[in-house]
Amino acid sequence: MTRIATRPYPFRDAERLRQSGVHPVLARLYAARGLLEMHELRSELSGLIAPAGLLHIERAAVFLADAIALKKRLVIVADYDCDGATACAVGLRGLRAMGADVDFIVPNRFEYGYGLTPEIVALAVQEKNPDIIVTVDNGIASIDGVAEANRRGIEVVITDHHLPGATLPAAAVIVNPNQPDCGFPSKNLAGVGVMFYVLLAVRGEMRRRGVFDAASQPKLDCLLDLVALGTVADVVRLDANNRILVAQGLKRMRAGRMHAGVAALFRAAGREARSASPFDLGFALGPRLNAAGRLANMALGIECLTTDDEGRAWAIAQELDGMNRERRDIEAGMQENAMALLADFAPADSATISVFDAGWHQGVIGIVASRLKDKFYRPTITFAPGADGWIKGSGRSIAGFHLRDALDLVSKHAPTLIDKFGGHAMAAGLTIRAEDFDAFAAAFEAVGRSWLTTAQLERVIETDGSLEDAYFTTEFIELIASQVWGQGFAPPVFCDSFRVLNQRVLKERHLKLQLERDGQRFDAIWFGHAEALGASATVAYRLDANVYNGVTKVQLLVEHAESA
């Protein structure tokens, strides 16, 4: 079941924003999203929360500045997704700019799995011989891996943003806004955001030591295109602090001041960097970079982001684009297969979905889980075969169901069921034995039934209510597009009642509509929906500037509609 609801907003706060000069529609959009003060609208770097608020960041700065001074060999252990790749590139570029001897290693997800494991420590020693390992976007759960590094005399600095377990690894330093006792106001930094903050602190420490002054210090703001890409692609909440990081990165992209690999990814995706938006980062650049980690090795993606050779960047971006097309083909087949496996699935009788197929691709299960979650609106975990009788699961969740905590509860109730797990509220991963799949599915369903109410299992399309006639313009669309929307700061969706003048199905998949309200006619399209509407309908929609034959017209993109 899906229903349309209007997001409430505090009228007085919206009016206060409007009187301070904010556009009247933006004022109510902001107020509805909890943004009530003018200072929260700032997008300048000076508005960032100071690094000092992150627990242990000064210790990390001193530790890394000492390592650079002593010419110690640093190796970054990265994660194989877009956040991990951008965090690695930011770490490599930033630390090298400060004189560090630094290299990287990224686990192949099919061979080694996720994080700093004892096997990855052994591989790092064999290939890179580090004095110090720095993790990015992983490490907070790597108790055995850190112990192995310590045993070999290698010190570990963990930079991560994932939620910690009951025990922390015995690392030299841990910087993670989500670790116990960290009072950093933004718990939503992505892994790349944490690494960027560590660099700011290291640079500050080196300034204090007289290595640089304000004029000669490395310019770290040149890394913000990478920070923005990783932050948006990792779907972390765009709170005020993250919005500054993303806004600054987008500003650099739009001005053409981005790294060769980022520019090449825009070109490969057929997108215009001069009008870069969070949508481009999340749905065009991010998936192409992620394709390397899903199908091959993220080292290729990291090379794309660290090379300054435009020709090499373009060659890699084309290769990544090809991998992304291959990933889409694999995904389509897996999705079809999943729908066949779920032919008898009755959403009314289930709070969760767990599904496994022996022919599935480990690198693509997360996307299939996301698609199934969207279709059925249930927390979903899809499994693919791993090695030696293990299967690996990737999960996606719905509002109000904390996926990592749910797995933690399953693990506490049945301690032998899950080998390892980790993640966030909305996405998580785990490994179990193939023969335990049915037992796991039952245990996960039990948690779903105990935690979720019928109301929570109903999809709600939240809208911002009616939009006045005066704002159905390309100028207003440009104003909306110039803001930073994303996870936790939802892009505007409006809702109005229309007469349906005309409707036809395009390519057997999409409903093309002509709608009318107050004598004004609107073109609209409902992608992925082919069932006709009645003579009038309540429509939840986004505004889109549709260019056809050189003419730009306002078009409504239908999110959901109900016949009146």
N, C-alpha and C positions, 0 to 999 in steps of 0.2 A: 504493500500500500504506500502511496505517495500523496502527501498533501502540501498545499501551499500555505505558508504563514508569513505574516509581516513582522519584520524585526522591530521591536519597540525602540524608541530613543527618548532621552530626556529633553523635552522641548526647550527648557530654559538654557541648558548648556549649548544646544544647537543655536539658539538665538544669540547667546553671548559670542559664539564663534563667528556668526554672521555679522554681528555688529563690529567685530574686530577686523572685518574685511574679507572673510572667507566666503566664497560663492555659496548662495543659499542652499543649493542641493548638496554640495560637498559638506556644508556645515552639519546637515542632518545625517549624511552618510558617516561622517567621522564620529558624531555623537553616538550613533547606533553601535559603533564598534569600540566604544569606550575611550575614544580619544577626546578629551574634554578641555585640554589646555593648549594655548598657542605654542608653547615651547615644545610640545610633542610633535608639532608639524615640522620642526627644524630638520633639514637634511644636510647641514654643514658638518664636517668632521669634528669641529669644536664641540658639537653636541653629543659626541660619543661618551659613554660611561668610561671613566679613567681606568687603566689597567690595574692600578693598585687594589681595586676591589676584588680581584680574583685571588683566592687563597693560594699561597705558595708561589705567586708569579714573580715576586722579588727574588725568592730563592732560585727559581728557574733561571732568571736573568743573570744572577751572579754565577751560577753553575755553568751556564753556556758561555758567558763572557770569559770566564776562566779557561774553559775548554778551547775557545778560539785563541786566547793569548798563548796557551801551552801547545798550540798546533795539534790538538788531539783529533783523531779521525772520527767523524760523526756519520752515522748511517740512519736515515729515516726509514722506518717501517710503515708503509702506507696501507690504506684499505683500497679495495678494488671497485669502489663506486665513484661517482662524480665528486662527492664531498671529499673522499679520500685522495683522489687524484689532484684536485685543486689545492687541498691542504698540503700535499707533498710538493707541488710546484711552488706554492707560496713559501714553504719552508726552505726549499733548495735555493730559490732566487734570493730570498731575504737573508739567509745565513751566509750565502756566498758573497753577497754585497757587503757583509760585515767582516769578511776575511776568513770565513770558516772553510775547513776541508770537509766537505759533506757530499755524500752519495745517497742512493736510496735503494730499497728493495721492496717489491710489492708481491704478496703471496698470490700464486695462481689459485683461484678459488676451488678448482677441481682437484688439485693435488694436495693443497695444504689447508684449505678452509680459511676461516676468518681470524685475524688478530695475531698477536705476538705469541706464537706457540713455541715449545722447546725445539721443534723441527725447523721453524723459521730462524731461531737464534743460531742453530747449527749451520743453516744455509748462509746466513749473514757472515758468520765466522769464516766459512769456506770461501765465499765469493768476495767479501769486502773487508774482512778483518777489522771490525770497528773497536774503538776504545769506548764509545758511547753510542747507545741506541736511542733514538728519539721516535716515539710513536705519534702518528697523526690519525685522528678519527678512529682510534682503537686503543686498546691497552688496559682499560679500566677493569676488565675481567680477566686479564692475562696473568693470573697468579703463578701458574707453572712456568710460563715463558719467562717472566721476570726472575723467578728463582733460578732457572737455567742460565740466564745471562749473568746473574750475580755469581753463580758457581764458577763461571768461566772468567770472572774478573771484569765483566763489562757492566758499566753503570747504565741505568735506564731513566730517561725522562719521558713521562707519559703526558701527552696532550690529547684530550678526548672530551666528548660531550655526552656519551652514553650514560645511562643510569648505572650506578655501581651496585654490586651485590653486597652481601653482609660483610665480606672481608675485602680489604684493598690489597693490591700487589705491593711487595716490598721494594718499590722503586726509589731512586734517589730523590726524585721530585714528581709530584702529580699536579697538573693544572687541569681542572675540570670543574666548570661552574656547578655541576650537579653532585660533586662529592660532599660528604657530610661537613658541616661547619663552614661551607663557602657562602659568604653573604652577598655574592655578586648579584645585582638586581635583575640582570637578564639571564635566566636559566636556559634561554633558547638559542644561544650561540651554536652554529654548526661547527663541525671539526675544523673547517678552514677558518672560521671566525676565531676560534681558540688559538690556532697557530699564528694568526695575524696579531692577536693581542700579545702573545709571547714575544714576537719580533719587536713590537713597540717597546716592551719592557727591556729586552736585551739592548736595543739601541739606546734607551735612556741610561742604562747602566754603563754602556761604553762611552756615552757622553760624559757621565760623571767621572770616568777614569781619564778623560782627556784624549781618548782615542779619536773622537770626532768633536767638532763643535756644530752649532746649529747650521752653519753654512756648508760644512763638508760631509755631514752625515748622509747615509743612503736615504733616498726618497722612497718611503714605503707605500705612499699613496698610489704609486704606479702598479701595485699589486691588487688594487681594489676591483678590477674587472674579474680577476680569478676568485676573489672573496665573494663577489655578488653571484657569480655562476654557481659556486658550490653551495652557497646559502639557499638560493632558490631551488636548485635541483634536489637538495636533501629534504625539502618540504618542512623545514623547521618553522616555528611560529614567527611571523614578521612583526615582532614587537617594535617599539620606537627605536631601539638600538640597532636591531637588524635592518630596519627600514633605512637607516642612515647608511649602513654599509652597502646595501643594495642600490640605493639612490645614487651614491657616489660612483659605484661601479658602472651603472647604466649611463651616468653623465659622461664618463670617460669613453665608453663604447660609442655613444652618440656623437662625440666629438672626434672619433677616429683614433683616440689614444689608447689602443688596447694591444695586447700581445699578439704576435703573429698567428699563434694557434687559435686564439679566440676569433680573430678576423677570418681565418680560414674556415672555422666551423660555421660562422654566419654564412659565408659564401656557399659552402657545401650544402647547407640547409635551405638555400634560396631565400634567406631573410636579409633585411636591410639593417645594418648596424646603426645607421643614423636615426632609425626610429626604434631602437632596441627597447624591449619591454620584458617584464618578468615572465610573461607567457613564452617569449622566444627562448629564454634561458631554461625554463622548465620543460618545454615541449619540443624544442628544436635542437638546441645545443646539448643540453643534458643527456638526452637519450643517445645521441651519437657518441658522446664520450663514454657513457655507460656501456655501450655495445662492446667496447674492447674488453671490459671486465666480465661481461656476460658470456661472450663467445670465445675470447682468446686470452690476452694478457693485458692488464691495465698499464703495463710499462709503455705500451704504444701511446696510450692516451696521455700519460705523463710526459712523454717525449714531445707530443704535440704542444703541450702547454709550456715546455721549457726551452724549446728551440727558438732562436731568433732569426733563423733562416726561413724566409717567406716561402721559398720553393719547397723546402722539406715540410713545412707546416701544411701547405696545400696538399702535398702528396699524402700525408697522414690523414688529413681531414677527409679526403676522397675515399681512402681505405676504410675509415670509420663509418662514412656514409654507406658504403657497400655492406659493411657488417651490420649496420642498423637495418638495412633492407632485408638482409638474411634473418636477423632477429625477428622482424615483423612477420616473415613467412613462417618461421618456426612457431611463433606465438599464435598465429591464426590456426595452425594445425592443432596445437595443444588446446586452444580454446574450444574448438569444435569437439575435440575428444572429451574435454571436461564437461561440456553440455550434454554429451551422450551419457557420460558416467552419472550425471545428475538429472537424468531424464525423469526419474521418480522422486526427485527431491521436492518436498512440500515445505515451503518456507514457514507456513503457519505452525508446523509441528517441530521446527528446529530453531535453535538460537544461534548455532554456529555451522560452519562448513569445514570439513577436513576431506581432502581428496588426494589420491595417489595413483600414479600410472608408471609402470616400469619403463615406458618408452620416453618419458619426459626429460627435457633438457634442464639441468640444474641451474643454468644461468638465466632462465626465462620464467621460472616458477613464480617469482615475485610479481611480475607484471600480470600473469594469469590470475594470481590471487587478487590483485587489485581490480581486474575486470570483473571477476565473479562477485567480489564484495560490492562493486557498483551495481551489478545486475540484481543481486538478491538482497542487498543491504543486510548482510550478516558478517560478523568477524570470520575471516576465511584463511585457512592455511592449506597451501598446495605442497605436495611432496614429490621429489624426484629421487632416483637411485643415486647413492654415493658409492663408496668402495666397501668391499668385504661385508655385505649384508646390512650396511647402514643406509638410512634414507635421510635426505636433508629437506627441511621444510622452510618455507618463507610465508609469513603471514601479514595480512593487512586488516585494520580494524575500523570500527565505526565510532562515532562520538559516544563517550560515556563508558567505553570498554577498554581498559588499559591492558594492552596485549602482553607486554613484558610481565606485568604483575599477574596476569592470568596464567602464564606459563610457570611463573614462580610458584603459584598456588598448586598447579598440577604436580610440579616437582616435589612440593612438600607433602602432598597427599600420597604420591606414589614415587618414592625417592629413586627407584631403579628405572623409571620409565624414560626420562629424558637424559641423554648423555651430556649435552650442553645447550645453552640457550642465551640469548641476549637481545637487546633492542630498546625500543621506545614504547610510548603509549599506542602509536598508530601503526608501527611496523616492527616486526621481530623475526628472528630466525632460530632454528633449533635442529638438533640431530637426534634421531631415535633408531632403534633396530626395526628392520622391515616387518618382523613378525609381531612387533608391538603396535603397529598402526591402528588396529581396531580398538585396542585398549586405550591408546592415546586419544583417538577420536571421541570415545565415550567419556573419558575424563575431562576433555576440553569442553564437550557439550554440557557436562554437569556444571562446570564453572559458568558457562554462558547462561544456563537456565537460572542459576542462583543469583547472578549479577544483573541480568537484563530484564527490564519490564516490557510489556507489550508496546507501550508508548515509545520506548527507546528503539524498538525494532521496526518502527514506522519511519520511512524516509520523509524528512521535512525539507522542502525547498524554501529556504529563508529568503525573503525579498525585502526590498526597501520601499514597498508600497508604490503608489501611483507616481507617474512622472508627468509634469505639466507639459502642455502642447509646445510651449516656447522652447523646450530643450531637446526636441527631436531634430537636432542640427549636427552637422559635421564638426562645428566649432566646439560644441559641448562634448562630443565624442573624443576630440583631441584633448580637451581639459581632463576628462576621465582617464584617458590613456597616459597622460603625463604623470599621474600619481603612481605610487608603489603599492600594488595590491598583491595579496598572496595568502599563504596559509595563516589562519588566525586574523587576517585582515582582508576579509573576502571582497572580491571585486563586486561592484554593484549589480544587483538583479532587480528590475522593477516589475510591477504587477498591475495590470489594468484589465478591464472588460472590453471586449471588441465584438463587433459583428464580423462573421466570416463570410466574405463576399465570394471568395474563390479558393479552391484547393485542388492540388494535383500531386501525384506521387512521382518523384524523380528517381530514376535508376532503381526502381522497386524498393528504395530504402529511405528516402527523405521526403518529408511533406513540405511542399512549397505553398505558401498561403498569401492571400491578399486580405488584409484586415482593415476595419474601418472603426473610427471612434471620433465623435463630435464633428462629423463631416470630413475628417482628415483620413486619407488612405495610407496604408503602410504595407510594404513588402516584408514578408517574414519567412523564415525557414526553420524547420524542426529536423535536425540531423538525426539519423538513426531511428526515425519513427515514421511509420507508413500508414497508421490507422487514421481515418478521417475524423474530423471534429464535427460538432453540431452547428446550427446556424449562428450561435453566439458562444463565446468561450471566455473564461478567465485565463489569462496568459501571463506566465512568469518569463521574462525575457531580458536579454542583454542587448545593448546597442552596438551596432557594427557599421562601419563605413564601407559599403560595397562598391568597388570600382569595376565598371563594365563599359567597354568601348570608350574609355577615357572620361566617362562621367561618374562622379561619386555621388551615391545616394545613401540615405540612411536605411538600414535594414534591421529588422528585429531577429535576433537569434533566440529561438524558443528553448527554454530550459525545461518547461513543463506546461501543460495546458489541461484544463478541465472544461468539458462542455457545460454551458450554463443551463 
